[in-house]
Amino acid sequence: MRKNYGKILESEDVLVNEPMKNHTSFKIGGPADYFINIKSLDILMKVKELAKKSNIPFHIIGNGSNLLVLDKGVRGIVGKLKFDKIEIVKDENKVIASADVSSSKLARVCAQNGLSGLEFLSGIPGTIGGAIKMNAGAYGLEIKDVIVKTKYLDESGNIKELLKENQKFEYRRSFFSDNDLIILEAEFLLKSDTVQNIENKISEMMEKRREKQPLEYPSAGSIFKRKNNIITAKLIDECGLKGFEIGGAKISEKHAGFVINNGNATAKDVLELVEHVKKEVYQRFKENIELEVIILGEM
């Protein structure tokens, strides 16, 4: 144990020197000093206050589906919310979900209740909090199209709400992208439809994902951002990089926008592969492409 972070962390919900590869879809990442499953707002606020007073780094993650944790791991505390709240207000076509609820689970629950609008989230492996932070989208729809308001915890530990129009949604960005605010929950306005129609839409979208994406391998999804309506995966494909690999990291042969963990990949492998791809794309097309994934930890 590197430091005594207090009795608040002496709990079965706290894991010491926990490998972060167990908490990312990439299956990559060194140990977090402390990994804590946060099951209530009260515990969240206490841990946040402890971290602030003791000058301990504190990070909140979701499902780790858009995250590359570096090989030496993460110092301080990594927290994962476990509130698991979904509230359906059917007569108003609304749903309220906590930030930790998985996007696919929320889509399914809404479908079961005849509420349409979140089908595009059904194949996105992250949480609602991550989807809001990154303005997740697919098939021409984004979070900004259905969200009403978001509740969050600010830097001082105050609970606040932000309406949709103030969340500064852009392509894969929002008001929450570049700060330490912790998203707690969000409200969405949907439309009424039959359960069968909604489930049919979800099935069609999932089939398209299975056809086009390497879902059988660990990855962090599409690793590069689109830029100025340029499909980055197309540029990578035209550079002949499908199947190119460094160590255990490989450009998917099914979708050039995906870097997959082809077997015990390290973060170093991924970053070296990413740099090679960026260099090749720039040399051929004079385009600087940017990472979409979030990097956390120490190399």
N, C-alpha and C positions, 0 to 999 in steps of 0.2 A: 504494500500500500504506500503510495508516494506521499500522501498528506492525510492528516486527520481532518476530514471535512465536516465533522460534527455528527451528533447523534441522529440528526434528521436523515442521514444517509445509511444508518444502520437498520436495514430493512431487507426482507426477502425480495423486494422489488428493485434492489440495487445489485448490479453485477460489477465486480472489480476486475480491471484489466480485461474487459470484454472485447473479443475480436469483432471489429466492425464489419468484417466480411459476412457475419451472421445477420446483419441488419441492412444490407444493401442488395439490390437486384443484380448488381455486377458481381457479387460474391467476392469482393476485393476490399481490403482495408485492414490496417493494423489495429491495435487495441485502444479502446477509450479507457482513460483512468477510471472513470465511473460511468456506468450506463444505468439509467434509472427509468423504470416504467412509472409514469406519473398518472395516477388514477383519479385525481380530483383537482379542482381549481385551487383549493386550499394548499395542497402539497406543492403545486406549481408555483404559487406565490411565495411560499416559504423557501423553496429551493432557489428561486430567482433572487430573493432578498439575501440569502446566505451567500450566493455566488458574488453578488454585487459588493457586499460588505467585506468579504474575504479576498476580493480581486481574483476570483477563480473564473476561468473561461467557462461559459455556459452556452450550449448549443441545443436547439430543438430540431429534431428530424421527423419526417413522416415515415413512409415505407422505404425510403432510401432508393427510390426508383429513378431519380435524376441526380444521383450523387456518386462522386468518385472520392473515396476516402484514401488518403495517402498511406504509404507503407509503414511509417513509424507510428501511425495512429493519431489519436486526438487527446490533447491535454485537457484536464478539467473534467467537466460533467457533460455528458450527452443525454438529453432527455427525450423520451418518446411519450406523447400524450396517449392515454388510454381511457378517454371519456365515453366513447361509444354511444353517442346520442343521435337518434334520428326521430324527429317529431313531424308527423304528417298532419297538415291542416287541410283536409280534403275539400271541404266546402269553399275554401279560398284558393284552391290549387297551389298551395304553398308547402314547402318542406324546409325544415330547419335541421341542420346537421353539424355535429362537432367536427373540428378540423382533422381529427384522427381517423374519421370514417373513410374507408377506402372508396375511391371513385366508383369502382365496379359494383361494390355492395350498394351504394346509394342509388345507382342506376337501376339495379335489380329491385330494390325495395319500392322505388317510385313506380316501376313497371307493374309490380304486384298490386299497387294501389290505383292503377289507371291514370298515372300522371306522366305526361310526355314532355321531353325537352332535354333530359340528361342522358339520352341513349348514347350520345357520342362519347360519354365517359366510360362506357361499359368495358372497353378494352384497354383503358389507360391504367397502368398498375399503381399509381400513386394515391395519395390521400387528398381529401377536399382542401386541406390547408395548402398543400403543394400546388394543387390545381389553381387555386386563387392566386397564390404568389406568382406563378408562372403564366397565368391566363391560359391554362391548358385548352387545347382545341383539337378537333378532328372533323373531317367531313364537312368543312365549311362553317362549323359552329365553334364558339369559344365560351368560356365561363362568363365573360362579360355580357353575353346575350341572355342569360337567365338569372343572374345574381341580382338580389335586391339590396342587401346590406351585409356587412361583415362586422363581427364583434372581435376585438383584439385586446391584448395586454400591452400597454406602452412601456417605455424604458423605465418609468418610475413606479410601475406596478399598478397603474390605474386601468380599469376596464373602460374601453371606449367603443363606439360604433361609427362605422363609416358607410355612407350610402354609395351605391354603385357609381354615381356620377363623380364622386370624389376619389375613386380608387385608381385613377390614371392608367386604365388598361391600355396596353399596346400589345404588339406581337411578342408573346412570351415574356411579358413584363407587366408589373403592376406597381401600385404605391408601396407594396410590401417587399419588393425585390431587393432593395439596397439598404435595409435597416434591420434592427434587432427586435422589431415588433413581433409578438407571438399571436398568430391567428387562433382564435378560440372556437368560433362557430360562424356559420353563414346561413342566410335565408335565401331561398330561390323561389321564383314565380314560374310555374309550369302551366301546361295545358291539359285538359281532360281528354282522354282517348280510351279505347278499349284495351284491355290487357293483351289481347292477341295481337293487335296492331303494333303495340309497343315492343312486345317480345319478338315479333317478326323483324322489326327494325334492328333490334339488338343482335339477332342471329345473323342478319346480313352484314352488319358492321364487323362482327367477330370473324366471320368467314373471310372477309376481305383482309383483315389483319393477319390471319393464319396463312393466307396465300402470299402476302407481300413481305411479312416481317419474320425474322429468325427467332420466333418465340421459344424455340426449343433450347436456346443457349442463354446463359446469363449475360445481361447487357444493361445499359442505362437508357435504353430507347434510342431515339435519334440523337446522335451526339453533337451535331453541328446545327446552328441556327440557319434558317432560310434568310436570304438577304436580297432586298430590292426585287422581290418576286423571282429570284433565282433559286432553282431547286438544287441545293448543295449536293445532294446525293447523286444527281445527274452529272455534275462536274467531276465528282470523285470517280464515278463509273467511267466517264470518258477519258480519265487519266489512266485507265486500266488497272485500278487499284483493288478491285474486288478480289478477295482471297489473300491479299498481302498481309503478312503477319510479322510481328516482332515479339519474341518470347511466346507467351500464351495469349496475347492480344491479336485479334484478327479482324480485318474488314470483312463483313458478312458477304458471302457470295449471293445471298438472296436479296439484300438491300444494302447498297453502298453507304447509306447514311448511318449504319449501325456498326459500332465496334463491339465484338463479342468476346467473352472470356472463353477461350477455346481449351482451357485446362490450366488451372493454377496461374492465371495471369496476375501480374503485380500492377500496382498503379504506375510504376516506372515504365513497364511495358506499354501501357495504354498511352501515357504522355509522350513517349518516344514515337509511337505509331501516329498519334495525333499531329505531332510536329512534322513528321514526314509527309502526311497527307496535306497539311497546310502549305508546306513548301512546294509540293508537286502541283497543287491547284493554282497557287500564285504564279509559278513559272509558266504554266500553260495558258491560264485565263486572266492573269493579273487581277485576281480577286482575293481579298483577304477574308477568309472564313473564320467564324467565331464559335467557340464551344457553347453548347446549350446547357451542358451538365454543370453542376456546382462542385467545386473542389474543396475538400475539407481535410485539415490535419497537417501532419509534418512528413516531409520526404525522408 
